[in-house]
Amino acid sequence: MMKLLCMIAALFIGLTTPAMAASCGKTAAGFDAWKTAYAAEARAQGIGPEGLAALAETSYATGTIKADRGMHSFKLGLDAFMEKRGAATIVAQGRKKKTQNAALFRRIEKTYGVPPGPIIAIWGMETAFGAYMGNQNTVSAVATLAYDCRRPDYFREQLIAALQLIDNGVLSASSTGAMHGEVGQTQFLPRNVLLYGVSLNGGGIDLNDKADALASTANFLRGHGWQPGQGYSPGEPNFVALQGWNAASVYQQALAIMGTEIDGN
């Protein structure tokens, strides 16, 4: 009888634990309880004291939820999207950035095989060349989206990555960035920082630094299939790498057009 009771208890635990891990919410009401429960899962995945402390300090990011529900520009046609995003200005300023940072872009292309155009287009599109990197607390943004019912699995991966970056000293509990938890001059999500972030000068990864951000972007594109010397317009071999950067078709096409114009092709 005791053996049977133990088996029933084990089955009950097995049934309830995943349900608890998969729980989510649509309002701030359950966020504090959720993050307390999620800390056990984070600990089980190897997150240390600093990462766990950062998780405990997070607050429900209402601004992040509002931004997540209001992404309407990706539904525009290509011409309207490019006008809304200021494509002509990005190209004009991007050509100047290419000249001003010629040595840096030569080094990046030599190392990663990616020409300046698409990197500069991403840089301009994401943060207006580092001018607007966001002021939302990164861990709170990612934790809020990990709790939210819209895309919890995706953002729970991002949350674990963010906590790992805190344990590694790349981010801190006070780090800020864009509304969805993107950081740096080209707006990397935490998991992409782990996978593709590089320190160009060997001083530790700092994506608020121009050189590290641009080199990391090139490394991301290479990691998504970039072939040196090949084109990146739709239908060409390297367009798949731009597709890896952003899932929106108009965004991908805009990057290809702007990058080509910046490169002078």
C-alpha positions as CSV (number, residue, x, y, z in Angstrom):
1,M,0.0,0.0,0.0
2,M,2.8,2.4,0.9
3,K,4.5,1.7,-2.5
4,L,1.2,2.4,-4.3
5,L,0.8,5.7,-2.4
6,C,4.3,6.8,-3.3
7,M,3.7,6.0,-6.9
8,I,0.4,8.1,-6.8
9,A,2.2,11.0,-5.1
10,A,5.0,10.9,-7.7
11,L,2.5,10.8,-10.5
12,F,0.7,13.8,-9.0
13,I,3.9,15.8,-8.7
14,G,4.8,14.9,-12.3
15,L,1.4,16.2,-13.4
16,T,1.4,19.4,-11.5
17,T,5.0,20.6,-11.9
18,P,4.8,21.1,-15.6
19,A,1.5,22.9,-15.2
20,M,3.1,25.3,-12.7
21,A,6.1,25.8,-15.0
22,A,3.8,26.6,-17.9
23,S,1.6,29.0,-16.0
24,C,1.2,32.5,-17.4
25,G,-0.8,35.6,-16.9
26,K,-2.4,38.5,-18.8
27,T,-2.3,41.1,-16.1
28,A,0.1,42.3,-13.4
29,A,-1.9,40.5,-10.7
30,G,0.0,37.2,-10.7
31,F,3.5,38.4,-11.7
32,D,5.2,38.5,-8.3
33,A,3.9,35.0,-7.5
34,W,5.0,33.8,-10.9
35,K,8.6,35.1,-10.7
36,T,9.0,33.6,-7.2
37,A,7.9,30.2,-8.6
38,Y,10.0,30.6,-11.7
39,A,13.1,31.3,-9.7
40,A,13.2,27.6,-8.8
41,E,13.2,26.7,-12.5
42,A,16.0,29.3,-13.2
43,R,18.1,27.8,-10.4
44,A,17.6,24.3,-11.8
45,Q,18.9,25.6,-15.1
46,G,22.1,26.8,-13.5
47,I,21.3,30.5,-12.7
48,G,23.5,31.7,-9.8
49,P,22.9,34.2,-7.0
50,E,23.3,37.4,-9.0
51,G,20.9,36.3,-11.7
52,L,18.3,35.1,-9.2
53,A,18.6,38.4,-7.3
54,A,18.0,40.3,-10.5
55,L,15.0,38.2,-11.2
56,A,13.6,39.0,-7.7
57,E,14.0,42.7,-8.3
58,T,12.0,42.8,-11.5
59,S,8.7,44.5,-11.8
60,Y,5.8,44.1,-14.2
61,A,6.6,46.2,-17.3
62,T,3.3,47.7,-18.4
63,G,5.1,49.7,-21.1
64,T,6.5,46.5,-22.6
65,I,3.1,44.9,-22.8
66,K,1.7,48.1,-24.4
67,A,4.5,48.0,-27.0
68,D,4.0,44.3,-27.6
69,R,0.4,44.8,-28.4
70,G,1.0,47.9,-30.6
71,M,3.5,46.7,-33.3
72,H,1.5,47.9,-36.3
73,S,4.2,49.1,-38.6
74,F,5.1,45.6,-39.7
75,K,1.7,45.4,-41.3
76,L,2.4,48.3,-43.7
77,G,3.4,47.8,-47.3
78,L,7.1,48.2,-48.2
79,D,7.0,51.8,-49.4
80,A,4.9,52.9,-46.4
81,F,7.1,51.0,-44.0
82,M,10.3,52.6,-45.4
83,E,8.8,56.0,-45.3
84,K,7.7,55.5,-41.7
85,R,11.1,54.3,-40.7
86,G,13.0,57.1,-42.4
87,A,14.8,54.9,-44.9
88,A,16.1,57.9,-47.0
89,T,17.6,59.5,-43.9
90,I,19.2,56.2,-42.8
91,V,20.8,55.7,-46.2
92,A,22.2,59.3,-46.3
93,Q,23.5,59.1,-42.7
94,G,24.6,55.6,-43.2
95,R,26.9,56.5,-46.1
96,K,28.6,59.1,-43.8
97,K,28.9,56.5,-41.1
98,K,30.6,54.1,-43.6
99,T,33.2,56.8,-44.5
100,Q,33.7,57.9,-40.9
101,N,34.3,54.3,-39.7
102,A,36.0,52.9,-42.7
103,A,38.8,51.2,-40.8
104,L,36.3,49.5,-38.4
105,F,34.1,48.2,-41.3
106,R,37.2,46.9,-43.1
107,R,38.2,45.0,-40.1
108,I,34.7,43.6,-39.6
109,E,34.4,42.5,-43.2
110,K,37.8,40.9,-43.1
111,T,36.8,39.0,-40.0
112,Y,33.2,38.0,-40.7
113,G,32.8,38.5,-44.5
114,V,29.9,40.9,-44.2
115,P,30.1,44.3,-46.0
116,P,29.1,47.5,-44.3
117,G,25.8,48.1,-46.0
118,P,23.5,45.6,-44.2
119,I,25.2,46.2,-40.9
120,I,24.8,50.0,-41.2
121,A,21.2,49.5,-42.3
122,I,20.4,47.4,-39.2
123,W,22.3,50.0,-37.0
124,G,20.2,52.9,-38.4
125,M,16.9,51.0,-38.3
126,E,17.3,49.7,-34.8
127,T,18.7,52.7,-32.9
128,A,19.3,55.6,-35.3
129,F,23.0,54.8,-35.1
130,G,23.1,54.5,-31.3
131,A,21.0,57.6,-30.5
132,Y,18.0,55.7,-29.1
133,M,18.8,52.5,-27.3
134,G,15.8,52.6,-25.0
135,N,15.4,53.1,-21.2
136,Q,13.3,50.1,-20.3
137,N,14.8,47.8,-17.6
138,T,16.0,44.8,-19.6
139,V,15.3,42.0,-17.1
140,S,11.9,43.4,-16.1
141,A,10.9,43.6,-19.8
142,V,12.0,40.0,-20.6
143,A,10.5,38.6,-17.3
144,T,7.2,40.3,-18.1
145,L,7.1,38.7,-21.5
146,A,8.1,35.4,-20.1
147,Y,5.2,35.6,-17.7
148,D,2.7,37.0,-20.3
149,C,0.6,34.4,-22.1
150,R,1.3,35.6,-25.6
151,R,4.8,34.1,-26.2
152,P,5.9,32.7,-22.9
153,D,8.1,29.8,-24.2
154,Y,10.1,32.1,-26.4
155,F,10.7,34.7,-23.8
156,R,11.5,32.2,-21.0
157,E,14.5,31.2,-23.1
158,Q,15.4,34.9,-23.4
159,L,15.0,35.3,-19.6
160,I,17.3,32.5,-18.8
161,A,19.8,34.0,-21.2
162,A,19.5,37.4,-19.6
163,L,20.1,35.9,-16.1
164,Q,23.1,34.0,-17.5
165,L,24.5,37.3,-18.9
166,I,24.0,38.9,-15.4
167,D,25.9,36.0,-13.8
168,N,28.6,36.4,-16.4
169,G,28.9,40.2,-15.8
170,V,27.8,41.2,-19.4
171,L,24.5,42.7,-18.1
172,S,23.4,43.9,-14.7
173,A,20.1,44.1,-12.9
174,S,20.0,47.8,-13.9
175,S,20.7,47.4,-17.6
176,T,18.3,49.1,-19.9
177,G,17.3,48.8,-23.5
178,A,14.3,48.5,-25.8
179,M,10.8,47.5,-24.8
180,H,11.2,43.8,-25.6
181,G,14.5,43.4,-23.8
182,E,16.8,44.2,-26.7
183,V,20.1,45.8,-25.8
184,G,22.9,47.7,-27.4
185,Q,23.4,49.8,-30.5
186,T,21.8,47.1,-32.8
187,Q,19.3,45.7,-30.3
188,F,20.3,42.1,-29.5
189,L,17.9,40.0,-27.5
190,P,19.7,38.3,-24.6
191,R,20.0,34.8,-26.2
192,N,21.6,36.4,-29.3
193,V,24.1,38.1,-27.0
194,L,25.1,34.7,-25.6
195,L,25.3,33.1,-29.1
196,Y,26.8,35.9,-31.2
197,G,28.1,38.7,-28.9
198,V,31.8,39.4,-29.5
199,S,34.3,41.8,-28.0
200,L,36.2,43.3,-30.9
201,N,39.0,44.6,-28.8
202,G,39.1,41.9,-26.1
203,G,37.7,44.0,-23.2
204,G,34.5,42.0,-22.6
205,I,31.3,42.2,-24.6
206,D,29.7,45.7,-24.5
207,L,26.9,46.1,-27.0
208,N,26.5,49.7,-26.0
209,D,29.9,50.1,-27.6
210,K,29.8,50.8,-31.4
211,A,32.6,48.4,-32.3
212,D,31.3,45.4,-30.3
213,A,27.7,46.0,-31.5
214,L,28.6,46.1,-35.2
215,A,31.0,43.2,-35.0
216,S,28.4,41.2,-33.1
217,T,25.8,42.0,-35.8
218,A,28.2,40.8,-38.5
219,N,28.8,37.6,-36.4
220,F,25.0,37.1,-36.2
221,L,24.6,37.4,-40.0
222,R,27.5,35.0,-40.5
223,G,25.9,32.6,-38.0
224,H,22.7,32.7,-40.1
225,G,24.3,31.6,-43.3
226,W,26.1,34.7,-44.7
227,Q,28.3,33.8,-47.6
228,P,31.1,36.3,-48.3
229,G,30.9,38.0,-51.7
230,Q,27.3,37.0,-52.4
231,G,24.4,39.3,-52.8
232,Y,21.7,40.0,-50.1
233,S,18.7,41.2,-52.1
234,P,15.6,39.0,-52.2
235,G,16.4,35.8,-54.1
236,E,20.1,36.1,-53.5
237,P,22.1,33.8,-51.2
238,N,22.5,36.2,-48.3
239,F,18.9,37.3,-48.0
240,V,18.3,34.3,-45.7
241,A,20.7,35.9,-43.2
242,L,18.7,39.1,-43.2
243,Q,15.6,37.0,-42.7
244,G,17.2,35.7,-39.5
245,W,17.5,39.2,-38.1
246,N,13.8,40.0,-38.2
247,A,10.8,37.9,-39.1
248,A,8.8,40.7,-40.8
249,S,9.0,40.6,-44.6
250,V,8.9,44.4,-45.0
251,Y,11.8,44.7,-42.5
252,Q,13.9,42.2,-44.4
253,Q,13.3,43.9,-47.7
254,A,14.0,47.3,-46.3
255,L,17.3,46.2,-44.9
256,A,18.3,44.8,-48.3
257,I,17.3,48.0,-50.1
258,M,19.0,50.3,-47.7
259,G,22.1,48.2,-47.4
260,T,22.5,48.0,-51.1
261,E,22.2,51.8,-51.4
262,I,24.7,52.3,-48.6
263,D,27.2,49.9,-50.3
264,G,26.7,51.8,-53.5
265,N,25.6,48.7,-55.5
